[in-house]
């Protein structure tokens, strides 16, 4: 073995990285439909980018209505639905 670390021309470093992201909140709405077949549908124009929006909305409706989660359909991502917040990306500058 010809040497290790600095002896072999290698640099070993330890580092720490940090990041922050704004946590903006805004008004949002959702609609819940109770269907005659014993299911429910919750709708909102927001989207899910892997942060659990489908799961959270399903859990809330299932708990409040008293039906199992698998009987709740979550519909997201259509601007014709009740208004919802953004999940990321650009945020408009407010006056």
Phi, psi and omega per residue, in radians:
X1 nan 2.296 -3.024
X2 -1.542 0.271 -3.092
X3 2.018 2.840 -3.106
X4 -2.282 2.844 3.060
X5 0.920 -2.238 -3.081
X6 -1.068 -0.519 3.129
X7 -1.125 -0.559 -3.130
X8 -1.632 0.150 -3.130
X9 1.437 0.231 3.138
X10 -1.761 2.610 3.069
X11 -2.052 2.236 3.094
X12 -1.932 2.197 -3.119
X13 -2.276 2.728 3.063
X14 -2.075 2.387 -3.101
X15 -2.474 2.910 3.086
X16 -2.338 2.382 3.102
X17 -2.087 2.661 3.112
X18 -2.448 2.736 -3.112
X19 -2.736 2.671 3.006
X20 -2.442 2.741 -3.138
X21 -2.468 2.407 -3.131
X22 -1.104 2.588 3.106
X23 -2.018 1.267 -3.140
X24 -1.308 2.586 3.041
X25 -2.206 2.605 3.077
X26 -2.598 2.863 3.117
X27 -1.072 2.515 3.092
X28 -2.526 2.839 3.120
X29 -2.404 2.791 3.012
X30 -2.587 2.646 3.046
X31 -2.012 2.518 3.107
X32 -2.150 2.193 3.090
X33 -1.934 2.267 3.022
X34 -1.714 2.065 -3.023
X35 -1.688 2.714 -3.049
X36 -1.160 -0.283 3.129
X37 -1.556 0.184 3.089
X38 1.500 0.193 3.092
X39 -1.872 3.001 3.085
X40 -2.330 2.651 3.091
X41 -2.219 2.189 3.070
X42 -1.975 2.341 -3.046
X43 -2.280 2.483 3.087
X44 -2.773 2.559 -3.090
X45 -1.327 -0.119 3.097
X46 -1.144 3.114 3.122
X47 -2.285 2.928 3.087
X48 -2.018 2.078 3.125
X49 -1.856 0.526 -3.135
X50 1.654 0.244 -3.091
X51 -1.738 0.067 3.046
X52 1.652 0.284 -3.104
X53 -1.045 -0.746 3.120
X54 -1.023 -0.816 -3.090
X55 -1.144 -0.808 -3.107
X56 -1.098 -0.820 3.141
X57 -1.102 -0.727 3.109
X58 -1.089 -0.757 3.133
X59 -1.093 -0.759 -3.122
X60 -1.084 -0.859 -3.110
X61 -1.138 -0.774 3.140
X62 -1.031 -0.756 -3.134
X63 -1.170 -0.785 -3.067
X64 -1.261 -0.599 -3.085
X65 -1.571 -0.433 3.130
X66 1.487 0.606 3.079
X67 -2.172 2.798 3.123
X68 -1.173 2.676 3.137
X69 -0.992 -0.603 -3.092
X70 -1.271 -0.033 3.072
X71 -1.797 0.145 -3.130
X72 -1.981 2.145 3.052
X73 -1.713 2.302 3.104
X74 -1.927 2.190 -3.134
X75 -2.048 2.122 -3.098
X76 -2.293 2.905 2.876
X77 1.449 0.352 3.108
X78 -2.125 2.171 -3.089
X79 -1.152 -0.184 3.061
X80 -1.415 -0.154 3.130
X81 -1.479 2.971 3.107
X82 -0.959 2.501 -3.022
X83 -1.106 2.457 3.122
X84 -2.376 2.952 -3.085
X85 -1.356 2.888 3.020
X86 -1.397 2.816 3.100
X87 -1.824 -0.266 -3.123
X88 3.025 -3.098 -3.141
X89 1.561 -2.671 -3.073
X90 -1.221 2.527 3.075
X91 -2.117 2.249 -3.082
X92 -1.131 2.505 3.053
X93 -1.347 2.117 -3.141
X94 -1.608 2.582 -3.124
X95 -1.118 nan nan
